[in-house]
């Protein structure tokens, strides 16, 4: 199964509480933080919610 590498490129300051919670659920807390997540529907939904804050590449 493929994985996605997700990097937080914009600050969470000023974001809505739900967006901050979504970033934290992906393991992203600071700018520049990276995490590898499985490529499934749940992960894609989380990415869609905070797409303006993250950069995604296939791992």
N, C-alpha and C positions, 0 to 999 in steps of 0.2 A: 504494500500500500504506500502511496506517495505521502510525502510530508510537505508542510508549508513552513517557510522561515518568515517570521513576522517581526518587524522592527518598529519600535515607537519613534517617530520622527518629529512629532509636534507635542507640545506640552499639554498636559491634562488640566492645567489651571484654566478655569473659566468654562470647562466642559460641564455638561449635565451629569447629574449623579449616576444615571444609568450607564452613560458612556464610560465614566470612571470605573464603575463596577465591572463593566465588560472588559476593559483593559486589564484590570487587576485579575480577573478570572483567567485571562490568557497569560498571566505572569509578567505583565508589562507595568512597571511602576515609575521608571525614570526615562528621560529622553535617551535614546541610544540602546535601550534594553532590547535584547533579542530573545526569541523563544522559537522552538520547533514544535509544531502541533500537527496532528494527523489531518489529512485532507478529507474531511467529511462535511456533511450538511450543517452540523452544529457549529463547527469552526468557521465555515463560510458565512453563517448567519451573524456570528460575533464580529467577523471582519467587516461585513457590510454595515454594521451599526457604527463602527469607528473607522471607516475607510479613509476619511479625511485626516486621520491622525497617524496612520500606519503605512508601512511599505511592505509589500508581500512578494516573496520570490519562492519558486519551487525548489525544494531541497533534494 
